[in-house]
Every structure is written in C-alpha cells, then in structure tokens.
Amino acid sequence: MTGDALPRPCILVDADACPVKDEIYKVARRHAVAVRVVANQMIRVPPDPDFARVIVGDGFDAADDWIAERAEATSIVITSDILLAERCVKSGAVVMGPDGRPFDRARIGGAVAMRALMADLRAMGSVTGGPAPFSARDRSAFLQALDGAVVNLKRQSRAAPSTAPTPPSA
C-alpha cells in the first residue's frame, strides 16, 4: 500500500471458487487498486505490490468472516456466496457476483430468499441441477461491472474528506 492522501478502493475476493481472478487482476492493475485474495488454501496471486494473498484457517466460513470484518464503503467484494454478500452489503461495500451481477440493498433480500427456496427444493429432490455454466458473456459482463465499480468508488473517494479509511491490509 502507499501513503496516498486519498483512499483507494480495495477489492476483496472470495477466492476459493472464483472464476474471474484473472479479470480482477487486469482491472486492478489498470486502476492501481489493491486486491486481497482470501482463501483457506494456497492460491496463486501474481507478483504485484498491490496484490496480497490472505490464507485463513480451515474453520467454517473463515474466509467469509475475514472479508465481512474488513468490508466497508471503500471495498468491492467479489463473491458468489449470497450470505457473505448480504453481510458485506450491510457494511456499505459494493458487492458483485463473478458474472457482474450486483448485490445491493434493493436486491439482497430477494437473493437470500431465493437461496433458501432453492435449498429447500434441492432437499426435496425437486431441483437436481446447478447453475448454468460460466460463459464468455458472464466474463465480459463482470469485467464491465468491475471496471465501472472501481471508477465510481475512485470518483467518490476524490470527493470524500482525506480522513477516509485506507484499504485493509493482509
């Protein structure tokens, strides 16, 4: 991290099953944004002073807890975990899925309800399939959404007082 007078957004990645890590690094490099790749196992992170791997314990939801405890208004959280998304939205972070779909205060309640419904249907055997395969269109939508989120947060940080928090460290 640098001692910038203005806070930079920090991208927090729920990395264990994230299919868009390379896209995150690409956007982060373009905008000089910090990235924390959080997992409970070793994950390759490109050499870059703004990128850091955070390996958490094997405890249930350890990565989710690490991310949720550090998510704030200057954070962009990338996750497909609806319950983690809900926690991070409540903390004011920008949250999106790996397909670029935003999780925000207006949508998170419906996403949590749909998750519960699908879990019940799977338990009854009514639903046996999973989500559609990740597509090139999803990857493109994600790149566009992440780039827009970084630009918006950087714009907001320039308008904010210089006492705003800095990105979380590893």
VENHURA-V423148 format. One record per residue. N is the residue number from 0. RES is the residue in one letter. PHI is phi in degrees with one decimal (* if undefined). D_CENTER is the distance of its C-alpha to the mean C-alpha in Angstrom with 2 decimals. Layout:
# VENHURA-V423148
n-><N N>
res-><RES RES>
phi-><PHI PHI>
d_center-><D_CENTER D_CENTER>
This chain:
# VENHURA-V423148
n-><0 1 2 3 4 5 6 7 8 9 10 11 12 13 14 15 16 17 18 19 20 21 22 23 24 25 26 27 28 29 30 31 32 33 34 35 36 37 38 39 40 41 42 43 44 45 46 47 48 49 50 51 52 53 54 55 56 57 58 59 60 61 62 63 64 65 66 67 68 69 70 71 72 73 74 75 76 77 78 79 80 81 82 83 84 85 86 87 88 89 90 91 92 93 94 95 96 97 98 99 100 101 102 103 104 105 106 107 108 109 110 111 112 113 114 115 116 117 118 119 120 121 122 123 124 125 126 127 128 129 130 131 132 133 134 135 136 137 138 139 140 141 142 143 144 145 146 147 148 149 150 151 152 153 154 155 156 157 158 159 160 161 162 163 164 165 166 167 168 169>
res-><M T G D A L P R P C I L V D A D A C P V K D E I Y K V A R R H A V A V R V V A N Q M I R V P P D P D F A R V I V G D G F D A A D D W I A E R A E A T S I V I T S D I L L A E R C V K S G A V V M G P D G R P F D R A R I G G A V A M R A L M A D L R A M G S V T G G P A P F S A R D R S A F L Q A L D G A V V N L K R Q S R A A P S T A P T P P S A>
phi-><* -110.8 -92.2 -55.0 -69.0 -101.3 -69.1 -104.2 -63.3 -124.0 -94.9 -106.1 -112.4 -79.2 -90.1 -52.4 -125.5 -81.2 -85.6 -122.0 -61.1 -62.1 -67.5 -62.5 -61.8 -61.4 -66.8 -61.8 -64.1 -59.6 -106.5 53.1 -112.4 -70.6 -132.0 -119.2 -98.8 -107.1 -156.0 -101.4 -145.3 -67.6 -130.5 -67.6 -126.8 -59.5 -68.4 -162.6 -62.6 -91.8 -107.3 -141.6 -92.1 -121.0 -101.4 -101.1 -66.7 -83.3 -59.0 -56.6 62.9 -60.8 -65.4 -60.1 -63.1 -59.5 -66.0 -62.3 -68.0 -108.5 -66.8 -153.2 -61.5 -97.7 -106.8 -118.4 -105.7 -110.1 -157.9 -106.6 -86.1 -61.9 -70.0 -65.4 -56.6 -60.5 -61.6 -73.7 -60.4 -62.3 -86.0 95.5 -73.7 -82.8 -129.2 -145.2 -83.8 -68.8 -98.8 88.2 -67.4 -79.2 -109.8 -137.4 -58.8 -74.8 -108.6 -66.5 -61.3 -65.4 -66.7 -66.1 -63.7 -65.0 -61.2 -63.9 -60.9 -64.5 -63.1 -64.7 -64.3 -65.4 -63.8 -83.8 85.0 -75.0 -123.4 -117.6 -90.1 -110.5 -68.3 -63.1 -59.1 -66.9 -114.8 -62.1 -65.2 -61.5 -61.1 -65.3 -62.6 -63.8 -55.0 -65.0 -66.8 -65.6 -58.5 -63.2 -65.2 -64.2 -59.1 -63.7 -67.4 -65.5 -63.0 -64.2 -68.3 -69.1 -85.4 -82.7 -63.3 -72.5 -91.1 -64.1 -66.6 -91.4 -59.1 -66.0 -99.8 -71.6>
d_center-><18.89 21.62 23.58 22.67 24.22 21.29 17.80 15.27 11.66 9.50 6.24 4.92 4.60 6.15 8.80 11.92 11.99 9.47 11.98 10.56 10.40 13.55 12.39 9.57 12.53 14.81 13.16 12.53 16.19 17.49 16.27 16.68 13.27 12.33 9.76 9.48 9.36 9.89 12.36 15.81 17.52 18.21 15.93 17.19 15.62 17.69 19.99 18.80 19.35 15.96 14.10 14.30 14.05 13.83 15.87 16.18 19.17 19.88 19.92 18.56 14.95 15.16 11.67 10.41 12.96 12.10 8.53 10.11 13.05 11.49 9.13 11.47 12.50 11.84 8.12 5.32 2.15 1.78 4.76 8.39 9.64 11.19 12.44 9.34 8.05 11.58 11.65 8.86 10.56 13.74 12.90 12.51 8.92 7.83 5.59 6.00 7.14 8.25 11.35 10.21 11.14 10.11 10.08 12.37 15.39 17.67 15.95 14.33 17.84 18.87 15.91 16.74 20.39 20.01 18.26 21.25 23.71 22.58 22.76 26.27 27.31 26.27 28.20 31.21 31.02 30.71 27.53 27.45 25.13 21.41 19.09 20.37 19.84 17.02 18.89 19.33 18.92 15.42 14.59 16.37 14.77 11.26 12.80 14.50 11.76 9.53 12.92 13.92 11.06 11.80 15.45 15.36 13.83 16.31 19.02 18.39 18.45 21.76 23.16 22.20 24.62 24.36 23.90 20.19 18.07 16.99 13.68 13.54 15.49 15.43>
